[in-house]
């Protein structure tokens, strides 16, 4: 999830674990601990884009990290507040562990997922909530913010923190049931169009859990569809992207291409562009709802270099954010794109 959400979750955990003894200091350190796992993004300062993305949500999002770092941070915080608070190393270690641990537990529900059991190569990704979802974050944030205005002895603080955790968890559970419903919709669509898919995945689009994207992989390509809970019809327009099998085989001899395939969970398109290659990770949606491979958000530019591929992550387009946002709002509301792109 985004940093603000993890800060709020960590703050609530801090209040629940130690608010009665430490007051807003517990909220502060819960918020800090809750965001520490995401400091793995700093790897980009020292490593290339591919390595950094492979390491993202790796060790720092693992149970092992929680077990190692919680006692270290706990002892550090206790040292800072020695002789000032009636707390112990154990108190701060408990707070640190739960603030650390709830971070990857929440991230596991997103599309990127987490390597909770690092060093084992197993990424857990339930894909039932978007990395940015204000319906999850905003009520939680309000409740935690209100709790900070009460004295630490006041039971209302703890009640508000628990309410925030309960409300956000209930919403998270709701998105799981929505995902099952959405899966059934798309399975019906694939059956109706006689699409022989090898596998498919579904995930909510950005900022909401109402509009969902599905990607079905076949031997020759991918079918992408969008379904909103506000759609009047359960008919879904499908966009088809054909795989370039020949190009995939050509690039498969490069080690970095194999790494990209694993990183994208093999949901990708690759094509040539001005003597280089564009690798599109399809799991994170498009900036439009029409057939346009350039609008697939997450991409890398590849070039042959020293018997391998040089991999550079490309930034998503930012010059037309307002039109994209308006299209998203319209599609969430059940309005379909004007252009039909169903292809078989």
N, C-alpha and C positions, 0 to 999 in steps of 0.2 A: 504494500500500500504506500501512498504518498507519505512524506515525512511528517506532515501535520497530523495525520491520522495516527501514526505510530507514537508521536509525542503525546497525544491525548490519551491513547490507550496506556502508555507507560505511566502517565501522571495519575490515572485512575487506579492503576495497580499499586503505585506508590502510596496513595491515600489509604487503600484497603489494607495494605501490609503494615504501614507504620505511621499513618496520619495521626493517630491518637497520641503518639509520643513525640513526633517531629513536626506535625502540622504541615505548613506549606513547603518546608524543606523536603519532606517525603515526596510531595507532588513534584517538586523541582527535580530531585534526583531520579524519580521514576520516569520523568519526561526525558532526562538526559540518557539514562540507561536504555529507554525504549527506542531511542534513535541511533545509538552507538552501532548496532549491527549494519546499518546502511552506510557507515563510513567506509565500507569496502569499495565504494565508488571512487575513492581516492587512488585506487590501484591504477586508474587511467593516467595518473601523473607519471607512473613508472613503467607501464606496460602498454602494448598495442591494444587496439580496440577489441580484437578477437579474444585475446587472453583476459582482458578486463571483464568482458561480458561472460566469459566462461566462469570467472571467479565470483561474479556478482551473485549474491545470495547463496554463496558456498559455505566456507568454513565459518564465517561470522554469523551465519543463520543456522548453525547446527547445535544439536544438544551438547556436543563436546565443547563448543565455544562457551555455552552457558555455564557448564560445570567448571571450566577453567577460569573464566573471567569474573564470575559472580563473587567468589571469595576475595579476589584481588581488588575489585571495585569496592566491595563491602568494607574491607580493611582500610582502604584509602579514605572513604567517607567517614568512618568512625574516627580515624586519626584527625580529620579536619574538625570534627565536632567534639573531640575529647574534652571532658570536663564541662561541656556546655549543654549536652542533652543526656537524658537517661536512656541511652541506647547502647547496643552492643554490636560487636562484629557480626554476630549471628543475625541480628535484626536487619542490618544493611545488606548482608549477603542474601538473605531471603528476599528482600525487596529487589535487589539487583537480578537475582536469578529469574524471578517471575516477570520482571520487566523485559529482560532479555528473551525469555522463552516465549512469551505471548507475541513477540514481534514476528518470528518465523511461523508461528502457528497461524497468525492472520495472513501472512504473505502466501502461505500454502494454498489459500483459496483463490489466488489470482492466476492469471495465465502464465506468467513466468515461473511461478512456483518457487520452492526452496529445496536446498540439499540438506534437509533436516538430519539425515543420518550420515553426513560427511564423516569419513572419507569415502564411503561407498557411493558409487556413481548412480545415484537414484534421486531424481528430482520429483518432488511431490507437488502437483498442480491440479487442484480441483476445478478451477476455472468457473467459479460461480459468482465472483464479484470483480468489478473493474478496479484497477489500481487507484483510480480517483472516483469516489462515490460520495457526494455530499449528503445523501440520505443516511449513510452510515456515520459520517463524521460530525456533521453540524449539531444534531441533538446531543451527541456525546460531549462535544466541546462545550456546549452551553451548560450542561449539568456539572461538568468538572469545574468550569469557571465560577459558577455560583458557589460551589462547595468551598472555594478558596476564601470566600468572604466571611465564613464562620470560624469561630475559634476552634482550636484543635480538639478541645474536650467535647464539643458539641456533636451529638450523635448524627445530626443532619448531614454533616460532611460525609461520613461513611455511607449513609443511606443514599445520598446523591451519587457517590462514586459507584456503588453497587447498581443503582438504577441505570447509570450510563453503560456499565458493562452488560447488564441484563438486556437493555434495549438494543444495543448494537449487536449482541449475540443473537437476539431474536430475529433481527433483520437479516443477519448472516444466514441463519437457518432458513428463513423465508426464501432467500435466493437459491438455496439448494433445491427446494421444492419447485421453484420456478424453472430451474435448469432441467429437472426431470420432465416437466410439462413441455418445455421447448424441445427437448430431445424427441419426445413423442410426436410433436408436430412435424419436425423435419424427417423423421423416419417414415411418416405417412406420405410426405411429399416425395421422398426418394422412391418409395414403393410405387406411387402413382405414376411417376415418370420412368419407371423401370431402370433406375440408375443402379448399376452394380458397383457399389462402393466397397473399397477395402477397409476403410475406417472413416470416422468423422469426429469432429470436435465442435463444441459450442461454447461461446463466452459472451458476456454482456458487453455492449459498446461503452465508450467512455462516459462518465458522469451519471450513469443510471443502471438500473437492473430491469428496465422495461423493454428496451430494444436489444435483441440478441443477434449475433452473427453465427453462422454455421459454415464449416468447411468440410466437404466430403471429398475424399481422395479416391480416384480410380486409377487404373493402370496408366491411362493416357493424360490425366489432368485433374483439375479441381473444380468442384461446383461450390460457389459461394452464394449464400442466401441470407436475407435479413427478415426477422419476424418481430413485430411489436405486440405486446399484450393488448394494445389498443386497436390492432388490426381487426377490421370487420370480418374479413375473410381469412380462412386458414390456407388460402392459396399463397404460394411464395414464388416470386420471380427469382430464377437462378442465373447467376453469371458463370460462364465457363471459361477457365483458363487452361490452355493446353500446355503440357510439359514439353520441354525441348530435350527429349531423351538422348539424342545424339550429343548435344552440348554437355549434358550431365555426365555422360560416359567419358567425354573428352577431358573434363575437369576433375574427374574422380581420381586421377593419378596423383593429384596434389594433396598433400597432407592437410593443408589449411581448408580445403574444400570439404574434406571429410569431417573436420571439426565443426564447420558451419552447418553441415547436414545434421549432426547430432545436436548442436545448439538450438536449431530451429525445429527439433523433433521431426525433421523430414517434411515439414509443411513449408515448401518454398518454391519459388520460380527463379530461374536464372536465364539471362539472355545477354546478347552482345550489344555493346554500345560504344561506338567510336574506338574500336580496337581494345576496349576493356570489357568487363563483364559486370552486370548488375545482379546482385543476389537479393531477392525479396523474401523476408521472413513473413509469411502470410498470417500468422496467428494474431497480429495486433491491428487488424482491420485496415480500412481504406479511408481516405478523406472524402470519398464520394460513394454513392450507392449504385454506380453504373460501372460498366466494364471499362476499366482504365488501369492497366498494371502500374502506371506511373504514380497512381494515387495510393498504392499500398504503402503504408506508413514506414515500416521498419525495413531498412535496406542497407546493403554494403556495396561498395565499389571495389572490384577485384582487378588486379593486374598481375601479369606473370613477372616474377622477379626471383632470380637465383634458384631456379628449379622448384619454385613454390609460388604461392599466390600472396601478394600483398593485399591485406584486407583493411579497408577504411570505412568506418560507419558513416553514413550520410545523415544529415539532419533532416527531419521532416519539413515539408513546406510550411512557411509561416505567413506568407504574403496574402493569403486569402482565408484567414481564420474566421472572419465574420460570416461569409457565405457558407463555409463548412458548418459553423455552429447553427446557422439558421436551417440548413438541410437536416442536421441531426435532430433539432427540435421538431421539425415537421415530420420526420420519419418516426420519431418516438410517438408522436400523436396519431400515428396510423395512416399518414399520407404517404403513398408510394411514389417513387420517382416517376417522372413523366415518360421516360424512355424504358421500354421493355427490353430485357437482355437475356431472356431465357434461351439457352442453347443446348442442344443435345448432340 
